[in-house]
Each structure stands twice: as C-alpha cells, then as structure tokens.
Amino acid sequence: MIAFSVCAAFLLSSCNTFVGMGRDFQRLGQGFENTAYGKKF
C-alpha cells in the first residue's frame, strides 16, 4: 500500500494535473503509433 501511494504521488506530481497526465498518455500513444507506421520524428 505504501509503494502504491509513493508511485501515485510521483506520477501525479510530475504531471501536476489529470489533464497533464492525459496529454502525457496521448503523446506516448502517438509515439507508439508513429513507430508502428515507421515514422521517426
């Protein structure tokens, strides 16, 4: 339980808001999609 709390605090503090976390996940998904299509930018 303590490890979960520490991980959650670390993730939320790096993004500051849930909106920021959503944008981070969106960019991560775009990176995977670009890799799947062979784009390297």
VENLIN-V388512 format. One record per pair of residues at least 4 apart in sequence whose ideal C-beta (glycine too) atoms are under 7 Angstrom apart, sorted by the first residue. I is the first residue (numbers start at 1). J is the second residue. Records with the same first field share a line. If there is no record, write none. Layout:
BEGIN
I=J + J
END
This chain:
BEGIN
1=5
2=6
3=7
4=8
5=9
6=10
7=11
8=12
9=13
10=14
11=15
15=20 + 21 + 24
16=20
18=22
19=23
20=24
21=25
22=26
23=27
24=28
25=29
26=30
27=31
28=32
29=33
30=34
31=35
32=36
33=37
34=39
END
